Amino acid sequence: RGPAITVGPDGAVYVAATTTTLGWTRPLLHKLDMGGKTPIPLWKLPAIGGYKEDATGVAVLGDRVYVVGSVLTSITPPQYDLKIWWFEAETGLAIDEATFSAKSADVDQKNQWSERAYGVAIVGDRLVVVGTREFRPEGKFENYIRSVVLLFTPEGELLDEWTSPGDLLEEDAALGVASTQNGGFVITGWTRMRFPGAPKQVLSRRFEIIGEEISLVGVRPEVTPGIEAVGHAI
């Protein structure tokens, strides 16, 4: 399932997807030459991660390819850690991988809340990863889904993170991201109230990067009463 797709500075196309083998998911990554009438595979990584992992986004920065997704850490109930892999764009050689999870004692001491990546974009010389994280608002007894935005260096160092405060409706998720011409980026996804049958509504946000920090600029909900609508890509 998938795939995610991007074009590198050399004109090659990189495709990331997820396959299922014996009930377990594994990421895939392909590089294609699209210069002729027929795409020519330049290299293929048929299983870049371990079992119980998936790929949902891909981006190229310089001589590196970045794939984002998640790894299943618990089956019952399902729990995930957000994950990033990076590779040499020329050869497909694996360079490194990293996970992101809220493990601090005051947030998620036992790492039982899920974080998942859904999109990735290059903004200047930075990597922006968007997705979801579970969040328990003060005074609540259940986990809520909230959008998360992470800012990384090309080497995978986490510079800043932003979690939605639930400023419009109770839950929201970031599924797609794209850079803007002014050096910022925009995300899209959904928002909803937390009650059975509540429809999801398209929600988009715009951000700036100031130094090494993420700054929210604007929010745009697309209200469609009675109809569920989700933004997947931008």
PAVOVEX-15912 format. One record per residue (C-alpha): residue in one letter; x, y, z. Coordinates in Angstrom, 3 decimals, always signed. Layout:
<pts>
<pt><residuo>A</residuo><xx>X</xx><yy>Y</yy><zz>Z</zz></pt>
...
</pts>
This chain:
<pts>
<pt><residuo>R</residuo><xx>+0.000</xx><yy>+0.000</yy><zz>+0.000</zz></pt>
<pt><residuo>G</residuo><xx>+1.027</xx><yy>+3.552</yy><zz>-0.477</zz></pt>
<pt><residuo>P</residuo><xx>+3.021</xx><yy>+4.670</yy><zz>-2.274</zz></pt>
<pt><residuo>A</residuo><xx>+4.709</xx><yy>+7.969</yy><zz>-1.532</zz></pt>
<pt><residuo>I</residuo><xx>+6.675</xx><yy>+9.522</yy><zz>-4.371</zz></pt>
<pt><residuo>T</residuo><xx>+9.156</xx><yy>+12.341</yy><zz>-4.948</zz></pt>
<pt><residuo>V</residuo><xx>+11.626</xx><yy>+13.559</yy><zz>-7.565</zz></pt>
<pt><residuo>G</residuo><xx>+15.294</xx><yy>+14.091</yy><zz>-6.711</zz></pt>
<pt><residuo>P</residuo><xx>+17.595</xx><yy>+16.842</yy><zz>-8.002</zz></pt>
<pt><residuo>D</residuo><xx>+18.985</xx><yy>+14.399</yy><zz>-10.583</zz></pt>
<pt><residuo>G</residuo><xx>+15.528</xx><yy>+13.877</yy><zz>-12.074</zz></pt>
<pt><residuo>A</residuo><xx>+15.188</xx><yy>+10.353</yy><zz>-10.714</zz></pt>
<pt><residuo>V</residuo><xx>+11.964</xx><yy>+9.291</yy><zz>-9.056</zz></pt>
<pt><residuo>Y</residuo><xx>+11.933</xx><yy>+7.701</yy><zz>-5.613</zz></pt>
<pt><residuo>V</residuo><xx>+8.960</xx><yy>+5.589</yy><zz>-4.561</zz></pt>
<pt><residuo>A</residuo><xx>+8.344</xx><yy>+4.354</yy><zz>-1.015</zz></pt>
<pt><residuo>A</residuo><xx>+5.575</xx><yy>+1.913</yy><zz>-0.162</zz></pt>
<pt><residuo>T</residuo><xx>+4.606</xx><yy>-0.838</yy><zz>+2.266</zz></pt>
<pt><residuo>T</residuo><xx>+4.192</xx><yy>-4.526</yy><zz>+1.532</zz></pt>
<pt><residuo>T</residuo><xx>+2.567</xx><yy>-7.257</yy><zz>+3.592</zz></pt>
<pt><residuo>T</residuo><xx>+4.356</xx><yy>-10.569</yy><zz>+4.059</zz></pt>
<pt><residuo>L</residuo><xx>+2.760</xx><yy>-13.349</yy><zz>+6.108</zz></pt>
<pt><residuo>G</residuo><xx>+0.648</xx><yy>-10.783</yy><zz>+7.902</zz></pt>
<pt><residuo>W</residuo><xx>+3.546</xx><yy>-8.438</yy><zz>+8.740</zz></pt>
<pt><residuo>T</residuo><xx>+4.245</xx><yy>-5.112</yy><zz>+7.038</zz></pt>
<pt><residuo>R</residuo><xx>+7.652</xx><yy>-4.036</yy><zz>+5.685</zz></pt>
<pt><residuo>P</residuo><xx>+8.756</xx><yy>-0.838</yy><zz>+3.890</zz></pt>
<pt><residuo>L</residuo><xx>+9.958</xx><yy>-0.708</yy><zz>+0.275</zz></pt>
<pt><residuo>L</residuo><xx>+12.052</xx><yy>+1.886</yy><zz>-1.564</zz></pt>
<pt><residuo>H</residuo><xx>+12.708</xx><yy>+2.106</yy><zz>-5.313</zz></pt>
<pt><residuo>K</residuo><xx>+14.675</xx><yy>+4.538</yy><zz>-7.497</zz></pt>
<pt><residuo>L</residuo><xx>+13.573</xx><yy>+4.935</yy><zz>-11.109</zz></pt>
<pt><residuo>D</residuo><xx>+15.019</xx><yy>+6.687</yy><zz>-14.169</zz></pt>
<pt><residuo>M</residuo><xx>+12.065</xx><yy>+8.404</yy><zz>-15.861</zz></pt>
<pt><residuo>G</residuo><xx>+14.081</xx><yy>+9.974</yy><zz>-18.689</zz></pt>
<pt><residuo>G</residuo><xx>+12.871</xx><yy>+7.634</yy><zz>-21.431</zz></pt>
<pt><residuo>K</residuo><xx>+9.516</xx><yy>+6.274</yy><zz>-22.495</zz></pt>
<pt><residuo>T</residuo><xx>+9.820</xx><yy>+3.347</yy><zz>-20.081</zz></pt>
<pt><residuo>P</residuo><xx>+10.849</xx><yy>+3.790</yy><zz>-16.434</zz></pt>
<pt><residuo>I</residuo><xx>+14.153</xx><yy>+2.041</yy><zz>-15.700</zz></pt>
<pt><residuo>P</residuo><xx>+14.808</xx><yy>+0.751</yy><zz>-12.153</zz></pt>
<pt><residuo>L</residuo><xx>+18.141</xx><yy>+2.122</yy><zz>-10.900</zz></pt>
<pt><residuo>W</residuo><xx>+18.020</xx><yy>+0.296</yy><zz>-7.584</zz></pt>
<pt><residuo>K</residuo><xx>+15.462</xx><yy>-1.400</yy><zz>-5.396</zz></pt>
<pt><residuo>L</residuo><xx>+15.378</xx><yy>-1.989</yy><zz>-1.659</zz></pt>
<pt><residuo>P</residuo><xx>+12.673</xx><yy>-4.659</yy><zz>-1.250</zz></pt>
<pt><residuo>A</residuo><xx>+12.710</xx><yy>-4.604</yy><zz>+2.578</zz></pt>
<pt><residuo>I</residuo><xx>+14.445</xx><yy>-1.591</yy><zz>+4.109</zz></pt>
<pt><residuo>G</residuo><xx>+13.249</xx><yy>-2.143</yy><zz>+7.656</zz></pt>
<pt><residuo>G</residuo><xx>+12.154</xx><yy>-4.910</yy><zz>+9.945</zz></pt>
<pt><residuo>Y</residuo><xx>+8.808</xx><yy>-6.594</yy><zz>+10.179</zz></pt>
<pt><residuo>K</residuo><xx>+5.945</xx><yy>-4.573</yy><zz>+11.730</zz></pt>
<pt><residuo>E</residuo><xx>+7.170</xx><yy>-1.338</yy><zz>+10.055</zz></pt>
<pt><residuo>D</residuo><xx>+5.589</xx><yy>+0.799</yy><zz>+7.342</zz></pt>
<pt><residuo>A</residuo><xx>+6.603</xx><yy>+3.616</yy><zz>+4.984</zz></pt>
<pt><residuo>T</residuo><xx>+4.303</xx><yy>+6.572</yy><zz>+4.344</zz></pt>
<pt><residuo>G</residuo><xx>+6.537</xx><yy>+9.395</yy><zz>+3.032</zz></pt>
<pt><residuo>V</residuo><xx>+9.746</xx><yy>+9.979</yy><zz>+1.078</zz></pt>
<pt><residuo>A</residuo><xx>+11.906</xx><yy>+13.050</yy><zz>+0.367</zz></pt>
<pt><residuo>V</residuo><xx>+15.341</xx><yy>+13.773</yy><zz>-1.113</zz></pt>
<pt><residuo>L</residuo><xx>+17.813</xx><yy>+16.317</yy><zz>+0.257</zz></pt>
<pt><residuo>G</residuo><xx>+21.202</xx><yy>+16.538</yy><zz>-1.442</zz></pt>
<pt><residuo>D</residuo><xx>+22.669</xx><yy>+13.059</yy><zz>-1.674</zz></pt>
<pt><residuo>R</residuo><xx>+20.286</xx><yy>+11.491</yy><zz>+0.834</zz></pt>
<pt><residuo>V</residuo><xx>+16.869</xx><yy>+9.880</yy><zz>+0.623</zz></pt>
<pt><residuo>Y</residuo><xx>+14.631</xx><yy>+10.029</yy><zz>+3.694</zz></pt>
<pt><residuo>V</residuo><xx>+11.750</xx><yy>+7.625</yy><zz>+4.308</zz></pt>
<pt><residuo>V</residuo><xx>+9.299</xx><yy>+8.155</yy><zz>+7.162</zz></pt>
<pt><residuo>G</residuo><xx>+6.724</xx><yy>+5.845</yy><zz>+8.678</zz></pt>
<pt><residuo>S</residuo><xx>+6.246</xx><yy>+3.948</yy><zz>+11.898</zz></pt>
<pt><residuo>V</residuo><xx>+7.142</xx><yy>+0.767</yy><zz>+13.722</zz></pt>
<pt><residuo>L</residuo><xx>+4.623</xx><yy>-1.335</yy><zz>+15.640</zz></pt>
<pt><residuo>T</residuo><xx>+5.823</xx><yy>-1.688</yy><zz>+19.243</zz></pt>
<pt><residuo>S</residuo><xx>+2.787</xx><yy>-3.450</yy><zz>+20.735</zz></pt>
<pt><residuo>I</residuo><xx>+0.086</xx><yy>-5.522</yy><zz>+19.058</zz></pt>
<pt><residuo>T</residuo><xx>-2.598</xx><yy>-5.409</yy><zz>+21.781</zz></pt>
<pt><residuo>P</residuo><xx>-3.465</xx><yy>-2.609</yy><zz>+21.907</zz></pt>
<pt><residuo>P</residuo><xx>-1.701</xx><yy>-1.392</yy><zz>+18.728</zz></pt>
<pt><residuo>Q</residuo><xx>+1.039</xx><yy>+1.113</yy><zz>+19.608</zz></pt>
<pt><residuo>Y</residuo><xx>+3.589</xx><yy>+2.730</yy><zz>+17.299</zz></pt>
<pt><residuo>D</residuo><xx>+6.775</xx><yy>+4.753</yy><zz>+17.314</zz></pt>
<pt><residuo>L</residuo><xx>+7.377</xx><yy>+7.277</yy><zz>+14.554</zz></pt>
<pt><residuo>K</residuo><xx>+10.408</xx><yy>+6.218</yy><zz>+12.499</zz></pt>
<pt><residuo>I</residuo><xx>+12.815</xx><yy>+7.726</yy><zz>+9.935</zz></pt>
<pt><residuo>W</residuo><xx>+15.303</xx><yy>+5.944</yy><zz>+7.679</zz></pt>
<pt><residuo>W</residuo><xx>+17.904</xx><yy>+7.640</yy><zz>+5.482</zz></pt>
<pt><residuo>F</residuo><xx>+19.912</xx><yy>+6.290</yy><zz>+2.544</zz></pt>
<pt><residuo>E</residuo><xx>+22.492</xx><yy>+7.255</yy><zz>-0.043</zz></pt>
<pt><residuo>A</residuo><xx>+20.590</xx><yy>+8.528</yy><zz>-3.065</zz></pt>
<pt><residuo>E</residuo><xx>+23.167</xx><yy>+7.192</yy><zz>-5.533</zz></pt>
<pt><residuo>T</residuo><xx>+23.392</xx><yy>+3.609</yy><zz>-4.285</zz></pt>
<pt><residuo>G</residuo><xx>+20.528</xx><yy>+3.053</yy><zz>-1.844</zz></pt>
<pt><residuo>L</residuo><xx>+22.999</xx><yy>+2.187</yy><zz>+0.896</zz></pt>
<pt><residuo>A</residuo><xx>+21.419</xx><yy>+2.475</yy><zz>+4.354</zz></pt>
<pt><residuo>I</residuo><xx>+22.998</xx><yy>+5.253</yy><zz>+6.444</zz></pt>
<pt><residuo>D</residuo><xx>+20.992</xx><yy>+5.323</yy><zz>+9.648</zz></pt>
<pt><residuo>E</residuo><xx>+17.547</xx><yy>+5.181</yy><zz>+11.231</zz></pt>
<pt><residuo>A</residuo><xx>+15.888</xx><yy>+6.793</yy><zz>+14.229</zz></pt>
<pt><residuo>T</residuo><xx>+12.616</xx><yy>+6.705</yy><zz>+16.141</zz></pt>
<pt><residuo>F</residuo><xx>+10.689</xx><yy>+9.439</yy><zz>+17.909</zz></pt>
<pt><residuo>S</residuo><xx>+8.526</xx><yy>+8.749</yy><zz>+20.950</zz></pt>
<pt><residuo>A</residuo><xx>+7.378</xx><yy>+10.666</yy><zz>+23.997</zz></pt>
<pt><residuo>K</residuo><xx>+9.244</xx><yy>+8.821</yy><zz>+26.729</zz></pt>
<pt><residuo>S</residuo><xx>+9.669</xx><yy>+11.448</yy><zz>+29.434</zz></pt>
<pt><residuo>A</residuo><xx>+8.377</xx><yy>+10.465</yy><zz>+32.853</zz></pt>
<pt><residuo>D</residuo><xx>+5.763</xx><yy>+13.210</yy><zz>+32.977</zz></pt>
<pt><residuo>V</residuo><xx>+4.340</xx><yy>+12.403</yy><zz>+29.537</zz></pt>
<pt><residuo>D</residuo><xx>+4.592</xx><yy>+8.705</yy><zz>+28.665</zz></pt>
<pt><residuo>Q</residuo><xx>+6.872</xx><yy>+6.928</yy><zz>+31.091</zz></pt>
<pt><residuo>K</residuo><xx>+6.228</xx><yy>+3.417</yy><zz>+29.759</zz></pt>
<pt><residuo>N</residuo><xx>+6.097</xx><yy>+4.482</yy><zz>+26.102</zz></pt>
<pt><residuo>Q</residuo><xx>+2.502</xx><yy>+3.301</yy><zz>+25.722</zz></pt>
<pt><residuo>W</residuo><xx>+1.229</xx><yy>+6.098</yy><zz>+23.508</zz></pt>
<pt><residuo>S</residuo><xx>+1.558</xx><yy>+6.011</yy><zz>+19.738</zz></pt>
<pt><residuo>E</residuo><xx>+3.398</xx><yy>+8.381</yy><zz>+17.398</zz></pt>
<pt><residuo>R</residuo><xx>+3.178</xx><yy>+7.874</yy><zz>+13.605</zz></pt>
<pt><residuo>A</residuo><xx>+4.639</xx><yy>+9.715</yy><zz>+10.613</zz></pt>
<pt><residuo>Y</residuo><xx>+2.559</xx><yy>+10.318</yy><zz>+7.480</zz></pt>
<pt><residuo>G</residuo><xx>+4.424</xx><yy>+12.937</yy><zz>+5.447</zz></pt>
<pt><residuo>V</residuo><xx>+7.850</xx><yy>+14.511</yy><zz>+4.953</zz></pt>
<pt><residuo>A</residuo><xx>+9.073</xx><yy>+17.612</yy><zz>+3.106</zz></pt>
<pt><residuo>I</residuo><xx>+12.335</xx><yy>+19.454</yy><zz>+2.542</zz></pt>
<pt><residuo>V</residuo><xx>+12.255</xx><yy>+23.083</yy><zz>+3.692</zz></pt>
<pt><residuo>G</residuo><xx>+15.543</xx><yy>+24.818</yy><zz>+2.892</zz></pt>
<pt><residuo>D</residuo><xx>+18.170</xx><yy>+22.600</yy><zz>+4.473</zz></pt>
<pt><residuo>R</residuo><xx>+15.779</xx><yy>+21.112</yy><zz>+7.012</zz></pt>
<pt><residuo>L</residuo><xx>+13.602</xx><yy>+18.026</yy><zz>+7.141</zz></pt>
<pt><residuo>V</residuo><xx>+9.983</xx><yy>+18.475</yy><zz>+8.250</zz></pt>
<pt><residuo>V</residuo><xx>+8.093</xx><yy>+15.339</yy><zz>+9.303</zz></pt>
<pt><residuo>V</residuo><xx>+4.373</xx><yy>+15.400</yy><zz>+10.098</zz></pt>
<pt><residuo>G</residuo><xx>+2.103</xx><yy>+12.837</yy><zz>+11.653</zz></pt>
<pt><residuo>T</residuo><xx>+0.129</xx><yy>+12.080</yy><zz>+14.786</zz></pt>
<pt><residuo>R</residuo><xx>+0.763</xx><yy>+11.435</yy><zz>+18.430</zz></pt>
<pt><residuo>E</residuo><xx>-1.466</xx><yy>+10.309</yy><zz>+21.232</zz></pt>
<pt><residuo>F</residuo><xx>-2.042</xx><yy>+12.965</yy><zz>+23.837</zz></pt>
<pt><residuo>R</residuo><xx>-3.965</xx><yy>+12.987</yy><zz>+27.106</zz></pt>
<pt><residuo>P</residuo><xx>-5.410</xx><yy>+16.416</yy><zz>+27.897</zz></pt>
<pt><residuo>E</residuo><xx>-5.471</xx><yy>+17.508</yy><zz>+31.509</zz></pt>
<pt><residuo>G</residuo><xx>-8.508</xx><yy>+16.163</yy><zz>+33.305</zz></pt>
<pt><residuo>K</residuo><xx>-9.229</xx><yy>+13.502</yy><zz>+30.669</zz></pt>
<pt><residuo>F</residuo><xx>-8.988</xx><yy>+9.741</yy><zz>+31.097</zz></pt>
<pt><residuo>E</residuo><xx>-8.593</xx><yy>+8.776</yy><zz>+27.440</zz></pt>
<pt><residuo>N</residuo><xx>-5.899</xx><yy>+9.450</yy><zz>+24.855</zz></pt>
<pt><residuo>Y</residuo><xx>-6.622</xx><yy>+11.937</yy><zz>+22.094</zz></pt>
<pt><residuo>I</residuo><xx>-5.014</xx><yy>+12.055</yy><zz>+18.630</zz></pt>
<pt><residuo>R</residuo><xx>-3.175</xx><yy>+15.285</yy><zz>+17.885</zz></pt>
<pt><residuo>S</residuo><xx>-1.027</xx><yy>+16.494</yy><zz>+14.993</zz></pt>
<pt><residuo>V</residuo><xx>+2.733</xx><yy>+16.520</yy><zz>+15.491</zz></pt>
<pt><residuo>V</residuo><xx>+5.346</xx><yy>+18.395</yy><zz>+13.436</zz></pt>
<pt><residuo>L</residuo><xx>+9.054</xx><yy>+17.596</yy><zz>+13.812</zz></pt>
<pt><residuo>L</residuo><xx>+12.010</xx><yy>+19.607</yy><zz>+12.502</zz></pt>
<pt><residuo>F</residuo><xx>+15.259</xx><yy>+17.714</yy><zz>+11.795</zz></pt>
<pt><residuo>T</residuo><xx>+18.717</xx><yy>+18.468</yy><zz>+10.457</zz></pt>
<pt><residuo>P</residuo><xx>+19.940</xx><yy>+16.420</yy><zz>+7.448</zz></pt>
<pt><residuo>E</residuo><xx>+21.885</xx><yy>+14.285</yy><zz>+9.956</zz></pt>
<pt><residuo>G</residuo><xx>+18.698</xx><yy>+13.365</yy><zz>+11.823</zz></pt>
<pt><residuo>E</residuo><xx>+19.106</xx><yy>+15.676</yy><zz>+14.820</zz></pt>
<pt><residuo>L</residuo><xx>+15.735</xx><yy>+16.778</yy><zz>+16.221</zz></pt>
<pt><residuo>L</residuo><xx>+15.657</xx><yy>+20.583</yy><zz>+16.426</zz></pt>
<pt><residuo>D</residuo><xx>+12.068</xx><yy>+21.334</yy><zz>+17.368</zz></pt>
<pt><residuo>E</residuo><xx>+8.658</xx><yy>+19.741</yy><zz>+17.732</zz></pt>
<pt><residuo>W</residuo><xx>+5.137</xx><yy>+21.141</yy><zz>+17.685</zz></pt>
<pt><residuo>T</residuo><xx>+2.046</xx><yy>+19.344</yy><zz>+18.958</zz></pt>
<pt><residuo>S</residuo><xx>-1.424</xx><yy>+20.634</yy><zz>+18.204</zz></pt>
<pt><residuo>P</residuo><xx>-3.148</xx><yy>+22.150</yy><zz>+21.248</zz></pt>
<pt><residuo>G</residuo><xx>-6.551</xx><yy>+21.082</yy><zz>+19.918</zz></pt>
<pt><residuo>D</residuo><xx>-7.429</xx><yy>+24.713</yy><zz>+19.327</zz></pt>
<pt><residuo>L</residuo><xx>-10.351</xx><yy>+24.055</yy><zz>+16.948</zz></pt>
<pt><residuo>L</residuo><xx>-11.846</xx><yy>+20.641</yy><zz>+17.675</zz></pt>
<pt><residuo>E</residuo><xx>-10.790</xx><yy>+17.979</yy><zz>+20.159</zz></pt>
<pt><residuo>E</residuo><xx>-8.687</xx><yy>+15.811</yy><zz>+17.839</zz></pt>
<pt><residuo>D</residuo><xx>-6.676</xx><yy>+16.393</yy><zz>+14.676</zz></pt>
<pt><residuo>A</residuo><xx>-4.083</xx><yy>+14.690</yy><zz>+12.489</zz></pt>
<pt><residuo>A</residuo><xx>-1.413</xx><yy>+15.879</yy><zz>+10.026</zz></pt>
<pt><residuo>L</residuo><xx>-1.204</xx><yy>+13.651</yy><zz>+6.938</zz></pt>
<pt><residuo>G</residuo><xx>+0.413</xx><yy>+15.788</yy><zz>+4.226</zz></pt>
<pt><residuo>V</residuo><xx>+3.100</xx><yy>+18.489</yy><zz>+4.105</zz></pt>
<pt><residuo>A</residuo><xx>+4.675</xx><yy>+20.724</yy><zz>+1.458</zz></pt>
<pt><residuo>S</residuo><xx>+7.198</xx><yy>+23.561</yy><zz>+1.489</zz></pt>
<pt><residuo>T</residuo><xx>+6.229</xx><yy>+27.111</yy><zz>+0.508</zz></pt>
<pt><residuo>Q</residuo><xx>+8.180</xx><yy>+29.652</yy><zz>-1.546</zz></pt>
<pt><residuo>N</residuo><xx>+8.908</xx><yy>+31.840</yy><zz>+1.476</zz></pt>
<pt><residuo>G</residuo><xx>+10.812</xx><yy>+29.125</yy><zz>+3.336</zz></pt>
<pt><residuo>G</residuo><xx>+7.895</xx><yy>+27.875</yy><zz>+5.401</zz></pt>
<pt><residuo>F</residuo><xx>+5.588</xx><yy>+24.920</yy><zz>+4.973</zz></pt>
<pt><residuo>V</residuo><xx>+1.938</xx><yy>+23.918</yy><zz>+5.030</zz></pt>
<pt><residuo>I</residuo><xx>+0.274</xx><yy>+20.793</yy><zz>+6.376</zz></pt>
<pt><residuo>T</residuo><xx>-3.139</xx><yy>+19.216</yy><zz>+5.855</zz></pt>
<pt><residuo>G</residuo><xx>-5.141</xx><yy>+16.442</yy><zz>+7.460</zz></pt>
<pt><residuo>W</residuo><xx>-8.305</xx><yy>+16.329</yy><zz>+9.533</zz></pt>
<pt><residuo>T</residuo><xx>-9.953</xx><yy>+17.507</yy><zz>+12.735</zz></pt>
<pt><residuo>R</residuo><xx>-13.012</xx><yy>+16.249</yy><zz>+14.621</zz></pt>
<pt><residuo>M</residuo><xx>-14.862</xx><yy>+16.228</yy><zz>+17.909</zz></pt>
<pt><residuo>R</residuo><xx>-14.379</xx><yy>+13.105</yy><zz>+19.974</zz></pt>
<pt><residuo>F</residuo><xx>-17.727</xx><yy>+11.332</yy><zz>+20.075</zz></pt>
<pt><residuo>P</residuo><xx>-19.091</xx><yy>+8.322</yy><zz>+18.141</zz></pt>
<pt><residuo>G</residuo><xx>-19.971</xx><yy>+9.187</yy><zz>+14.566</zz></pt>
<pt><residuo>A</residuo><xx>-18.343</xx><yy>+12.630</yy><zz>+14.587</zz></pt>
<pt><residuo>P</residuo><xx>-17.231</xx><yy>+13.339</yy><zz>+10.983</zz></pt>
<pt><residuo>K</residuo><xx>-13.679</xx><yy>+14.372</yy><zz>+10.178</zz></pt>
<pt><residuo>Q</residuo><xx>-13.194</xx><yy>+17.822</yy><zz>+8.624</zz></pt>
<pt><residuo>V</residuo><xx>-10.275</xx><yy>+18.986</yy><zz>+6.461</zz></pt>
<pt><residuo>L</residuo><xx>-7.811</xx><yy>+21.115</yy><zz>+8.427</zz></pt>
<pt><residuo>S</residuo><xx>-4.760</xx><yy>+22.927</yy><zz>+7.030</zz></pt>
<pt><residuo>R</residuo><xx>-2.099</xx><yy>+24.945</yy><zz>+8.826</zz></pt>
<pt><residuo>R</residuo><xx>+0.783</xx><yy>+27.180</yy><zz>+7.730</zz></pt>
<pt><residuo>F</residuo><xx>+4.133</xx><yy>+27.447</yy><zz>+9.530</zz></pt>
<pt><residuo>E</residuo><xx>+7.376</xx><yy>+29.375</yy><zz>+9.390</zz></pt>
<pt><residuo>I</residuo><xx>+10.828</xx><yy>+28.212</yy><zz>+10.460</zz></pt>
<pt><residuo>I</residuo><xx>+12.557</xx><yy>+30.879</yy><zz>+12.529</zz></pt>
<pt><residuo>G</residuo><xx>+16.113</xx><yy>+29.855</yy><zz>+13.272</zz></pt>
<pt><residuo>E</residuo><xx>+15.728</xx><yy>+26.307</yy><zz>+14.536</zz></pt>
<pt><residuo>E</residuo><xx>+12.144</xx><yy>+26.631</yy><zz>+15.732</zz></pt>
<pt><residuo>I</residuo><xx>+8.705</xx><yy>+25.992</yy><zz>+14.235</zz></pt>
<pt><residuo>S</residuo><xx>+6.216</xx><yy>+28.873</yy><zz>+14.370</zz></pt>
<pt><residuo>L</residuo><xx>+2.504</xx><yy>+28.498</yy><zz>+13.555</zz></pt>
<pt><residuo>V</residuo><xx>+1.241</xx><yy>+31.251</yy><zz>+11.255</zz></pt>
<pt><residuo>G</residuo><xx>-2.327</xx><yy>+30.373</yy><zz>+10.305</zz></pt>
<pt><residuo>V</residuo><xx>-5.099</xx><yy>+27.756</yy><zz>+10.518</zz></pt>
<pt><residuo>R</residuo><xx>-7.749</xx><yy>+26.955</yy><zz>+7.914</zz></pt>
<pt><residuo>P</residuo><xx>-10.649</xx><yy>+24.539</yy><zz>+8.606</zz></pt>
<pt><residuo>E</residuo><xx>-12.871</xx><yy>+23.444</yy><zz>+5.718</zz></pt>
<pt><residuo>V</residuo><xx>-16.204</xx><yy>+22.795</yy><zz>+7.390</zz></pt>
<pt><residuo>T</residuo><xx>-18.431</xx><yy>+20.242</yy><zz>+5.630</zz></pt>
<pt><residuo>P</residuo><xx>-21.339</xx><yy>+19.604</yy><zz>+8.031</zz></pt>
<pt><residuo>G</residuo><xx>-22.571</xx><yy>+16.041</yy><zz>+8.005</zz></pt>
<pt><residuo>I</residuo><xx>-19.957</xx><yy>+14.918</yy><zz>+5.455</zz></pt>
<pt><residuo>E</residuo><xx>-16.584</xx><yy>+13.428</yy><zz>+6.342</zz></pt>
<pt><residuo>A</residuo><xx>-13.657</xx><yy>+14.995</yy><zz>+4.488</zz></pt>
<pt><residuo>V</residuo><xx>-9.932</xx><yy>+14.353</yy><zz>+4.954</zz></pt>
<pt><residuo>G</residuo><xx>-6.905</xx><yy>+16.073</yy><zz>+3.419</zz></pt>
<pt><residuo>H</residuo><xx>-4.257</xx><yy>+13.472</yy><zz>+2.528</zz></pt>
<pt><residuo>A</residuo><xx>-1.665</xx><yy>+15.335</yy><zz>+0.422</zz></pt>
<pt><residuo>I</residuo><xx>-0.684</xx><yy>+18.893</yy><zz>-0.431</zz></pt>
</pts>
